[in-house]
Amino acid sequence: MSDEEESVANSDFEKDNERESIRNELSTLSFEDLQKLKEKVGAKVYKEVVFGKQSISHEARVFKRDNKNRPREMSSKKPVRMLRDVVSVKKQEPRDPRFDPLCGTFDKKEFAENYNFLSNARVNDMKMIKNELKQTTDPEKELSLRRLLQRLNDQQKATKRKKLESERKDKQRLEVEAEFKQGKQPHFKNKSEARVESLVKQYEELKKKGAGRIQRHLKRRQQKVKKRSFRTPVTTN
């Protein structure tokens, strides 16, 4: 140890002895005398004499965790927000497959082919309802069964109509593509022409089933037109 270090150590030792002797003297004083002494010399000097000078570190304290799974220690000097995330929870966003690009695009033709078994199931249900109609004697149950049968029959007809319409569009598209390949200018049918063509095919199918079917169809059509004319509001000038 050098002379300088030895002298510093001796001075610290002497200061400690002096402070210890002062403490012993102060311990004999009453609380009232201690308060008077503190007011006379000041609180700062009193603390330095009794406790010694304390080295204050101005470095910011780093709050560390021994284990990452433990809760984080927060400084009490920092104001805490009213709303804060105590535990981070992953937000679950609902996904609608109809509008989600990750689920692909909707193909009406593929959808109809995948759910074509429903048409066969509907036919079987209609057969079962017809058999139950023959056996039932309850008028209320008979009425509900007839309504259910009519609804299933309408659904079956609508499915068949959509299928025929899809086949017609596919056929028309192939014809247009063939005319393009031949270098011809294709003829695109408008809505009125397509409607007339559909009605002609419908009457041809009804004609094959018998003249009575055509008469019933025409009668039903006239009733629809008559109802529509009644609903039309009359405008007055």
C-alpha positions in Angstrom: 0.0 0.0 0.0 1.4 3.5 -0.9 1.8 6.4 1.5 -1.1 8.3 -0.1 -3.5 5.4 0.2 -2.4 4.8 3.8 -3.0 8.5 4.7 -6.5 8.3 3.1 -7.3 5.2 5.1 -6.1 6.8 8.3 -8.2 9.9 7.7 -11.3 7.8 7.1 -10.7 5.8 10.3 -10.3 9.0 12.3 -13.6 10.4 10.8 -15.4 7.2 11.8 -14.0 7.4 15.3 -15.0 11.0 15.6 -18.5 10.2 14.2 -18.9 7.4 16.7 -17.9 9.6 19.6 -20.5 12.2 18.5 -23.1 9.6 18.3 -22.3 8.4 21.8 -22.7 12.0 23.0 -25.9 12.5 21.2 -27.3 9.3 22.6 -27.2 10.8 26.1 -29.3 13.8 25.0 -33.1 13.9 25.3 -35.3 14.0 22.2 -36.1 17.7 22.9 -32.4 18.6 22.9 -31.8 16.7 19.7 -34.6 18.6 18.0 -33.1 21.9 19.2 -29.7 20.9 17.9 -31.1 19.8 14.5 -32.9 23.2 14.2 -29.8 25.0 15.1 -27.2 23.4 12.8 -29.7 22.4 10.1 -31.1 19.0 9.0 -28.4 18.5 6.3 -25.4 19.1 8.6 -27.1 17.0 11.3 -27.5 14.0 8.9 -24.0 14.3 7.7 -22.6 14.3 11.2 -24.7 11.4 12.4 -24.9 9.2 9.2 -22.0 10.6 7.2 -22.0 11.8 3.6 -23.9 9.4 1.3 -22.8 9.2 -2.3 -25.8 9.6 -4.6 -25.7 7.8 -7.9 -27.3 9.7 -10.7 -27.3 6.6 -13.0 -30.7 5.4 -14.1 -31.6 2.1 -12.5 -32.1 -0.8 -14.9 -34.9 -3.0 -14.0 -34.0 -6.6 -15.0 -35.7 -9.9 -14.4 -33.9 -13.0 -13.3 -36.4 -15.0 -15.3 -38.2 -13.9 -18.4 -41.4 -15.6 -17.2 -41.5 -13.4 -14.1 -43.6 -10.2 -14.1 -41.6 -7.1 -15.1 -40.7 -4.7 -12.3 -41.9 -1.2 -13.1 -40.5 2.1 -11.6 -42.9 3.7 -9.2 -41.8 7.2 -10.4 -43.3 6.6 -13.8 -47.1 7.3 -14.1 -49.1 4.3 -15.1 -51.6 4.6 -17.9 -55.3 4.2 -17.1 -55.6 1.4 -19.7 -52.7 -0.9 -20.4 -52.1 -4.4 -21.7 -51.4 -6.5 -18.6 -51.2 -9.7 -20.6 -50.7 -9.6 -24.4 -53.5 -11.6 -26.0 -53.5 -12.3 -29.7 -56.6 -10.7 -31.2 -58.8 -13.2 -32.9 -60.4 -11.7 -36.0 -63.5 -13.5 -37.4 -63.1 -14.7 -41.0 -66.0 -14.8 -43.5 -65.2 -17.3 -46.3 -67.5 -15.4 -48.6 -65.2 -12.3 -48.6 -61.9 -13.8 -47.6 -59.4 -14.1 -50.6 -57.6 -16.9 -48.7 -60.6 -19.1 -49.3 -60.5 -18.7 -53.1 -63.2 -17.5 -55.5 -66.7 -18.7 -55.7 -67.4 -20.9 -58.7 -71.1 -21.4 -59.2 -70.7 -24.4 -61.6 -68.4 -26.2 -59.2 -70.7 -25.5 -56.3 -73.7 -26.9 -58.2 -71.7 -30.1 -59.1 -70.4 -30.6 -55.5 -73.9 -30.2 -54.0 -75.8 -32.1 -56.7 -76.5 -34.9 -54.2 -79.1 -32.6 -52.6 -81.3 -32.9 -55.7 -81.3 -36.7 -55.4 -82.1 -36.4 -51.7 -85.0 -34.0 -52.5 -86.5 -36.6 -54.9 -86.3 -39.3 -52.2 -88.0 -36.9 -49.8 -90.8 -36.2 -52.3 -91.4 -40.0 -52.7 -91.6 -40.4 -48.9 -94.1 -37.5 -48.6 -96.3 -38.9 -51.3 -96.4 -42.3 -49.6 -97.2 -40.6 -46.3 -100.0 -38.6 -48.0 -101.7 -41.9 -49.1 -101.6 -43.3 -45.5 -102.6 -40.2 -43.5 -106.2 -39.4 -42.5 -105.6 -36.2 -40.5 -106.7 -33.2 -42.6 -104.3 -30.8 -41.0 -101.3 -33.1 -41.4 -102.4 -33.7 -45.0 -102.4 -30.0 -45.7 -99.0 -29.4 -44.2 -97.6 -32.4 -46.2 -99.1 -31.1 -49.4 -97.5 -27.6 -48.8 -94.2 -29.3 -48.1 -94.4 -31.4 -51.2 -95.3 -28.3 -53.3 -92.3 -26.4 -51.9 -89.9 -29.3 -52.6 -91.4 -29.6 -56.1 -90.8 -25.9 -56.8 -87.2 -26.2 -55.5 -86.6 -29.2 -57.8 -88.0 -27.3 -60.8 -85.9 -24.2 -60.0 -82.8 -26.4 -59.8 -83.6 -28.1 -63.1 -84.3 -24.7 -64.7 -80.9 -23.3 -63.5 -79.1 -26.4 -64.8 -80.7 -26.0 -68.2 -79.9 -22.3 -68.2 -76.3 -23.0 -67.4 -76.0 -25.6 -70.1 -77.5 -23.2 -72.6 -74.9 -20.5 -71.7 -72.1 -23.0 -72.0 -73.4 -24.1 -75.4 -73.7 -20.5 -76.5 -70.2 -19.7 -75.3 -68.7 -22.7 -77.2 -70.5 -21.6 -80.4 -69.1 -18.1 -80.0 -65.6 -19.4 -79.5 -66.0 -21.7 -82.5 -67.1 -18.8 -84.7 -64.1 -16.7 -83.5 -61.7 -19.5 -84.4 -63.2 -19.7 -87.9 -62.7 -15.9 -88.3 -66.4 -15.1 -88.3 -68.2 -12.4 -86.5 -70.3 -14.1 -83.8 -73.9 -13.2 -83.1 -74.5 -12.4 -79.4 -78.2 -12.9 -78.5 -79.8 -10.2 -76.4 -82.2 -10.9 -73.5 -85.4 -10.8 -75.6 -84.0 -13.4 -78.1 -82.8 -15.6 -75.3 -86.2 -15.4 -73.6 -88.1 -16.2 -76.8 -85.8 -19.2 -77.4 -86.4 -20.4 -73.8 -90.2 -20.1 -74.2 -90.1 -22.1 -77.5 -88.1 -24.9 -75.8 -90.5 -24.9 -72.8 -93.6 -25.2 -75.1 -91.9 -28.0 -77.0 -91.3 -29.9 -73.8 -94.9 -29.4 -72.7 -96.1 -30.5 -76.2 -94.3 -33.8 -75.8 -96.1 -34.4 -72.4 -99.5 -33.8 -74.0 -101.9 -31.0 -75.1 -103.4 -30.8 -71.6 -100.2 -29.7 -70.1 -99.9 -26.8 -72.6 -103.5 -25.7 -71.8 -102.8 -25.7 -68.0 -99.6 -23.8 -68.5 -101.3 -21.1 -70.7 -104.1 -20.8 -68.1 -101.6 -20.4 -65.3 -99.8 -17.8 -67.3 -102.9 -15.8 -68.0 -103.8 -15.8 -64.3 -100.3 -14.4 -63.5 -100.6 -11.6 -66.2 -104.1 -10.8 -64.8 -102.8 -10.5 -61.2 -99.9 -8.3 -62.4 -102.3 -6.0 -64.2 -104.4 -5.6 -61.0 -101.3 -4.7 -59.0 -100.2 -2.0 -61.5 -101.2 1.5 -60.0 -103.4 3.7 -62.2 -101.8 7.1 -62.8 -104.1 10.1 -63.2 -103.0 13.3 -65.0 
